[in-house]
Amino acid sequence: MVIEYRCVAAHDWGMKHILLTLALMALPGLAAANCFADYKAKQDRPLRLHYGVMQVGACNAQAAGAEVRSRLAAHGWTLLTIVSVFDEGGLAARRDDAGQYFLRF
């Protein structure tokens, strides 16, 4: 009986350990889902400029810049600069300024 109890207890601890490990592994992905970049972009002929906000997978300006550049290029825009990278707490303050380019791409 004691052996059976220990097996069950060990099994319960193992499952809890596995679930905790999986949850901790998911945290970086969850944090990345809440990263945003505001940027300035242009199109040529005729010259058009816009300021926008985009959700990005990386919370640093260099990695976000590569992602923003690629996504904008697919729509005919050229990235001029990444203004900043921020979490969802900064969205409301930028919504009006970004207008139609708020989370568009």
N, C-alpha and C positions, 0 to 999 in steps of 0.2 A: 504494500500500500504506500509506503513512504517513497519507494522508487517511482511509482506512478505519479505521485504528487510532485516530486521533483521534476519529472519530465514535463508535466503540464506547466509548472511554474517556469521552467526554462523555456518552454515553447511560447508562453505568454510574453515573457521578457523579450524573446527574439522577435516576435511580431511587433511589439511596441517599439523596439529598437529600429526595425526595418521601416516602420511607418514614420518615426521621427526623422530618420535619415532621409527618407524621400521628401518629407516636408521641408527640411532644411535645404535640400538640393534645389527645391523649387523657388526658394526665396530670391535668388538673384534674378530669375526670370520675372518674378512679380515686380521687383524693384524696377527692372528695365521697362516693364509695361507702363510705368508711371513717369517716364522721362519725356521731356519735350524740349524742342529747340525753337527759338525764334530766329529768323533769318531775313536777309534782303536778297532779292533776285532780280534778274533783268532778262528781257528778250530784245533782240536787235531787229531792225527793219520792219516796222518802225520801233523806235526805242520805247520800251514799256518797263516800268519798275514796279515791284511790289514787296511788301513786308508781309511775312506769314509766320504761322506757328504750325509745327509738325510734331507728331508723336514719333519718338525715335527709340531704338533699342539700346542705345549706349548713353550713359550719363556723363560723358565728357565731350568737350567741344570738337576735338580732332576726329573721333570716331563718328560723332553725330554729323559732322561736316561731310564725311564721305557718304553717309547714308542719304542725307538731304540732297547733296549734289547729284547722286545717282537718280533719286526719285524725281527731282525737278527736271533733269535732262530728258527723262522719258516723256515729259510733257512740253519740251521745247524751251525750258528756262535754264538760265545759267546762275549758279549760286555766286553771289558777291561776297557775303560774309555771314558767319554765324554770330548773332548778337549775344546770345547766352543760351545756356542749357539749364533747365529747372524742373522741379517736380510739379504735380498737379495744383499745388497751392498758388502757383503763379499764372494759371490759365485765365482766371476771371479778369485780371488787370490787363491782359493782352488781347482779349476777345474783340473789343471795339476797334482797336488799332489795326488788327489783322483783317477785319471785315470778311470778304468772301474767301480769303486765303487762310482762315482760321481752321486748322485741321482738314484742309482740303486734300492734300496729297498724302 
